[in-house]
């Protein structure tokens, strides 16, 4: 079994739903959630400035990237012995989030921003993580259109530009093999996507004997 399995992807792609269903599949999974849940103090502190304002105006790319990585390490440390931790956004996704923020704040291309974030992260050792990327579509414009429609209200301010940069960053990462597997969710039911996710981690997930508890 891998130590960690992460589900990654843009807003409204279904990460939370698929993580919940994955956790129900086997008792050896340990849901670990998002990074801020394991390191609340710094995130609560910056929220006093107005969370969006701190994120997109006040913070530097170095500060944001290092906070994400530090919180990621604390989340990893919460994994129990002999459990497989389920991560809401793993390490590649955190890099994509930092890069998309860097792109819109500093006026960089997505490629330039990814290189900037990678330089900040340096040679930090990645966790043994099976990372699954869920995409609303393999086309970046279509992907953005799907997730923005699911929001139920218009994204305003800098957020649309950030989301478009995030979709582009995720697709760039996928094209460079940053994820263990990519699941295209366009036009598919939750059940179909879930079956695909299970298939992508199936080599690692034990199947309980018939009639036995999971």
Buried (B, 14 or more C-beta within 10 A) or exposed (E): BBBBBBBBBBBBBBBEEBBEBBEEBBEBBBEBBBBBBBBEEBBEEBBEEEEEEBBBEEBEBBBBBBBBBEBBBEBBEEBEEEBBBBBBBBBBBBBBBBBBBBBBBEEBEBEBBBEBBEEBBEEEEEBEBBBBBBBBBEBBEBBBBBBBEEEEEEBEEBBBBBBBBBBBBBBBBBEEEBBBBBBBBEEBEEEEBBEBBBEBBEEEBEEEEEEEEE
